[in-house]
Structure formats: structure tokens, C-alpha cells
Amino acid sequence: MRPFGPLLLLMIATALLPATAAAQGPVFLREEFNDLANWRPVTFPKIREHTRYTVETLGQESVLRAESQASASAVVYRSPYSVYDYPRLRWKWRVDNVYKKGNARTREGDDYPLRIYVLFEYDPEKASVIERAKYGLLKALYGEYPPHSALNYIWANREDEGGILANVYAADAKMIVLQRGARNLGRWIVEERNVLEDYRRAFGADPPARATIGIMNDSDNTKEASVAYVGFIEVYK
């Protein structure tokens, strides 16, 4: 049993990303995975087996392949951006199998063959007294502020999982179920989301301005294996 889930540890790890200027123009990011130069690997303490992220060619298309075998790790885009300037997120994903023991409502089942993260930076200038005390303690422990909150767009394992769910490890993370179970396994699916609208619906408040994109396939709880793909990912106005 892990004291912290990969999501919470990922939120802490992404706090170490450097600040960079936002891109000019209507599109901040259009990643077609010709390589992983713009993506930073993130691993977690006490989880020895890491998910394998590679660039492959399927047909004539270059894609990200995420293979998990009783493992957990992530890749995170190196440059943060403003969700108010670029609120829309679009990507194409494919999952070849889900986890039989997967269950978004339990710690033992908190694994997903694929999830796309939006991790929001903590802003001390807009924090309450209680938040400043909480994040001050976390900064003392880890050396940096962890992110304020996170949205997870997930491919859920079970047919009965849907809507917006609370993450079982991190209270400040919400799981938004977009695909579930076996109904679309092996098929490419294009998703398009308005991150501002999703955040307001999930948290009942406006998000912090700056965020970072992450991708993860994890199976360290269920001890199962899966293969999933991302064809492209785009952040735009």
C-alpha cells in the first residue's frame, strides 16, 4: 500500500519545472511525437518499475507508446502555460486493454491504462491563510511548492465509472471519465476539452493561471499490464 499515489507525487515533482514564457499565437502546443525532447520523465519514490514511453510509427504516423507492467511513471511537458490564454485541449488516444482489477474508487484499483493530466500551479498571492500555511509546510518538506490542483482525463477500467470523480489519493485532484471499459479498445478516439469549463465544473472555482500537461499509464497497484498510445496532443486558444 502506497502512502501517496503517483498523482500526488507527480503533482509534487512538477513543481520543479522551470518557468518559461508562453508561446505567441493561438496554439501553445502541437505535439506529434516525433521525439520526446520536450517531455520530462517523472518517476516516484519506492516504485521501482517504471512505465516505458517510446516513440513508434504506426502506419505512417509517429505516436507515443506507453507500456506499463506492474509499473508507474509519467512524462510531463517541459513548459508551463496560461490556461486563460490557451483554455482548449485536444488529443488522440488509443488503449489496447484495461485493468481487470482497476477501480477509480479504491486505492488498490487506482491504476489507468492512460490519463492526460492538467496540473495547476499554486499561486501564493491568491491563497487563503490556511492555504499559505499548508503550502508553506509542503515547501519546507519538498523544497518547492507542489501544484495547487489537477484535472485527470482518464480512460477508466470499469463500465460503471463515469462523470467527475475524486481521486482516492489526492483531494485536490479530480478524475474526469471520458472513455471507460472495453467499448472502444483498439480504436483511435479524438477528445476535445475546454479546461476552464472543466475545472469550474469539477472544483466550483476558477483555476490558477499557469498549468502543465502530463501523460501517464500506471499499473503498480493492480500489478497488471497494458499498452496505450497518444497520437497527438494540442493546447490552443
Legacy VTK file of the C-alpha trace (Angstrom):
# vtk DataFile Version 3.0
C-alpha trace
ASCII
DATASET POLYDATA
POINTS 237 float
0.000 0.000 0.000
1.477 3.332 -1.007
1.316 6.281 1.408
0.925 8.545 -1.630
-0.401 7.779 -5.085
1.504 8.567 -8.296
-0.815 11.510 -8.908
0.161 13.304 -5.695
3.833 12.540 -6.272
3.529 13.762 -9.851
1.970 16.978 -8.570
4.953 17.463 -6.263
7.510 16.585 -8.939
6.106 19.018 -11.496
6.621 21.865 -9.061
10.297 21.687 -10.043
9.600 22.643 -13.673
11.195 25.947 -14.702
9.054 28.946 -15.537
9.043 29.782 -19.259
7.377 32.406 -21.399
4.109 31.431 -23.086
4.185 30.854 -26.829
2.842 33.567 -29.109
-0.168 32.893 -31.334
-3.347 30.838 -30.966
-1.595 27.466 -30.484
0.697 26.916 -27.500
1.446 23.250 -28.156
1.048 20.878 -31.077
2.925 17.688 -30.216
3.024 14.937 -32.838
5.612 12.802 -31.017
8.450 12.711 -33.492
10.620 12.506 -30.371
10.379 13.117 -26.613
12.740 16.091 -26.446
10.031 18.338 -24.979
8.914 15.822 -22.363
10.444 15.241 -18.948
10.296 11.772 -17.327
8.886 11.687 -13.797
9.422 8.688 -11.511
8.155 8.102 -7.990
9.938 7.122 -4.742
9.584 3.454 -3.770
8.105 2.497 -7.163
10.944 0.582 -8.804
9.254 -0.452 -12.032
8.706 2.390 -14.468
6.289 2.654 -17.363
8.066 2.623 -20.715
7.391 5.605 -23.000
8.686 5.333 -26.556
8.066 6.931 -29.923
6.831 4.472 -32.538
5.470 4.550 -36.073
2.011 3.100 -36.628
1.178 3.122 -40.311
2.566 6.472 -41.415
2.016 8.207 -38.093
4.502 8.837 -35.294
2.894 8.168 -31.884
3.735 7.918 -28.185
3.558 4.340 -26.875
3.028 3.864 -23.129
3.601 0.314 -21.870
3.010 -0.486 -18.205
3.847 -3.772 -16.443
3.145 -3.509 -12.708
4.763 -0.080 -13.006
4.208 3.653 -12.690
5.907 6.759 -14.081
4.905 9.711 -16.241
6.106 12.164 -18.837
5.454 15.888 -18.356
5.710 18.670 -20.917
8.646 20.890 -20.016
6.944 24.292 -20.479
4.058 25.607 -18.347
1.416 27.790 -19.984
-1.579 30.026 -19.187
-4.912 28.182 -19.237
-6.685 31.517 -19.669
-4.733 32.276 -22.835
-4.974 28.679 -24.091
-8.015 27.019 -22.498
-8.608 24.241 -25.043
-7.020 20.809 -25.006
-7.297 18.263 -27.807
-5.657 14.870 -28.240
-5.970 11.469 -29.876
-5.558 8.308 -27.796
-5.899 4.547 -28.071
-5.954 1.887 -25.363
-5.444 -1.788 -26.182
-6.643 -3.165 -22.831
-7.929 -2.023 -19.430
-7.139 -3.411 -15.975
-9.418 -6.135 -14.616
-8.719 -5.041 -11.027
-8.907 -1.330 -11.818
-11.328 0.726 -9.727
-11.252 4.521 -9.508
-12.946 4.432 -6.096
-10.295 2.365 -4.261
-6.584 2.787 -3.637
-5.962 -0.804 -4.657
-7.573 -0.139 -8.028
-6.206 3.366 -8.695
-4.486 2.491 -11.998
-5.401 3.580 -15.519
-4.107 2.475 -18.915
-3.972 6.134 -19.923
-4.624 9.541 -18.439
-3.888 13.076 -19.572
-3.144 15.486 -16.744
-3.502 19.227 -16.425
-1.534 20.257 -13.307
-2.180 23.772 -11.990
0.469 25.843 -10.235
-0.042 27.142 -6.716
-0.219 30.961 -6.547
0.674 32.208 -3.029
-0.620 35.710 -3.813
-4.174 34.367 -4.237
-4.094 31.849 -1.403
-6.044 31.972 1.838
-4.306 31.986 5.212
-4.980 28.256 5.603
-3.646 27.509 2.111
-0.498 29.544 2.714
0.164 27.574 5.902
-0.473 24.238 4.145
1.700 25.004 1.131
4.385 26.571 3.296
4.702 23.256 5.137
4.855 21.305 1.875
7.523 23.658 0.548
9.551 23.086 3.706
9.278 19.320 3.145
9.973 19.212 -0.596
11.881 22.430 -1.312
9.255 23.764 -3.747
5.549 24.432 -3.734
3.577 21.457 -5.105
0.869 22.237 -7.671
-2.401 23.633 -6.412
-4.696 21.094 -8.088
-5.069 18.779 -11.063
-7.555 17.574 -13.649
-7.160 13.993 -14.863
-8.814 12.991 -18.112
-8.944 9.218 -17.787
-9.700 6.071 -19.705
-11.463 4.247 -16.862
-11.350 0.496 -16.426
-14.963 -0.105 -15.428
-18.165 0.470 -17.347
-19.901 1.799 -14.210
-17.400 4.649 -13.711
-18.386 7.987 -15.175
-18.629 11.725 -14.657
-16.244 13.540 -12.325
-14.683 11.525 -9.512
-12.494 12.500 -6.579
-9.022 10.970 -6.635
-8.545 8.489 -3.789
-5.013 9.727 -3.019
-5.171 13.473 -3.685
-8.104 15.602 -2.537
-7.071 18.408 -4.874
-7.305 16.194 -7.974
-10.419 15.345 -9.944
-10.818 12.459 -12.372
-12.920 13.175 -15.463
-14.015 9.943 -17.150
-14.002 10.267 -20.943
-13.725 6.617 -22.012
-14.474 3.522 -19.966
-14.207 -0.208 -20.121
-13.820 -2.215 -23.309
-16.263 -0.434 -25.592
-13.609 1.446 -27.613
-10.500 -0.657 -27.032
-8.129 -0.730 -30.005
-9.747 2.331 -31.608
-8.308 5.814 -32.007
-10.503 8.371 -30.222
-10.121 12.154 -30.513
-11.014 14.130 -27.389
-11.521 17.884 -27.126
-11.989 19.715 -23.830
-12.297 23.246 -22.509
-10.047 23.126 -19.449
-11.509 26.268 -17.868
-15.049 24.918 -18.078
-13.995 21.502 -16.779
-12.112 22.995 -13.844
-15.028 25.210 -12.842
-17.388 22.248 -13.063
-15.046 19.990 -11.051
-13.920 22.437 -8.352
-16.584 25.156 -8.364
-13.954 27.883 -8.744
-11.607 29.465 -11.265
-8.251 27.695 -11.705
-4.808 29.164 -11.106
-3.470 30.732 -14.286
-0.475 28.500 -15.029
-0.549 24.795 -15.753
1.485 21.900 -17.156
0.481 18.862 -19.256
1.319 15.288 -18.211
0.700 11.758 -19.534
0.705 8.520 -17.542
-0.043 4.803 -17.770
0.256 3.120 -14.354
-0.357 -0.384 -13.004
1.635 -0.532 -9.768
-1.479 -1.249 -7.654
-3.214 -3.832 -9.823
0.098 -5.467 -10.898
-1.333 -5.875 -14.392
-0.047 -4.754 -17.810
-1.361 -2.585 -20.637
-0.332 -0.780 -23.796
-1.751 2.593 -24.804
-0.940 5.288 -27.368
-1.224 9.046 -27.845
-1.276 10.178 -31.475
-1.034 13.915 -30.866
-1.800 16.472 -28.180
-2.645 20.126 -28.727
-3.147 23.133 -26.453
-4.766 26.144 -28.122
-6.909 29.242 -27.732
LINES 1 238
237 0 1 2 3 4 5 6 7 8 9 10 11 12 13 14 15 16 17 18 19 20 21 22 23 24 25 26 27 28 29 30 31 32 33 34 35 36 37 38 39 40 41 42 43 44 45 46 47 48 49 50 51 52 53 54 55 56 57 58 59 60 61 62 63 64 65 66 67 68 69 70 71 72 73 74 75 76 77 78 79 80 81 82 83 84 85 86 87 88 89 90 91 92 93 94 95 96 97 98 99 100 101 102 103 104 105 106 107 108 109 110 111 112 113 114 115 116 117 118 119 120 121 122 123 124 125 126 127 128 129 130 131 132 133 134 135 136 137 138 139 140 141 142 143 144 145 146 147 148 149 150 151 152 153 154 155 156 157 158 159 160 161 162 163 164 165 166 167 168 169 170 171 172 173 174 175 176 177 178 179 180 181 182 183 184 185 186 187 188 189 190 191 192 193 194 195 196 197 198 199 200 201 202 203 204 205 206 207 208 209 210 211 212 213 214 215 216 217 218 219 220 221 222 223 224 225 226 227 228 229 230 231 232 233 234 235 236
